[in-house]
Amino acid sequence: MNDKHSHLWPQRHPHSEIEKRVDMAHQRAIGSPLNSELRLTLLVKHNAWLLSDLLSRTVEPFGISGVAYIAMMTLQSTPENLANPSELCSATGETRSNMTRITDELAAKGLIKRVANEEDRRRVDLSLTEEGMQLLRQVVPALREKIDAVFAVFNDETKAAFEGELIKLKQVLESQY
């Protein structure tokens, strides 16, 4: 999905419409409606799209994409503020070629810099610049405010239970590899 226009997708296709179409496809393919597991899968996927879109819309006014934000936060989270492009690909799920484009854009904006790897001179690592760290100090509170507002509809007990169930789901999915 094109990051720039991903915010249009959920607005054009509400969850109920997606569910109807998937239900119809299942009816045609196997002669039975969606089961509760597939309905939950659709809800998780749709919510993931919406959260990804919220991230993108929140960071866009700061001049970066959602993927660029995740790459920058990955750099911020490392002990020495260094990571190689492969590590950023793993953190973001992006291809090497797309990560090259993203890091080129961040470097052109002065938000990250390329640093020679001390252990392997053939390798180049990436690091946040002071400008990049300053930008994150502005972006993180704005994003936290949006996310806090989304989850404000749940009390602490419900959030803890929800987190526990999502962790279980994640563990089951990870065991499939």
Secondary structure, DSSP 8 states (H G I E B T S, - for coil): --GGGTTHHHHHS-HHHHHHHHHHHHHHHHSS---HHHHHHHHHHHHHHHHHHHHHHHHGGGT--HHHHHHHHHHHHSTTSEE-HHHHHHHHT--HHHHHHHHHHHHHTTSEEEEE-SS-TT-EEEEE-HHHHHHHHHHHHHHHHHHHHHHTTS-HHHHHHHHHHHHHHHHHHHTT-
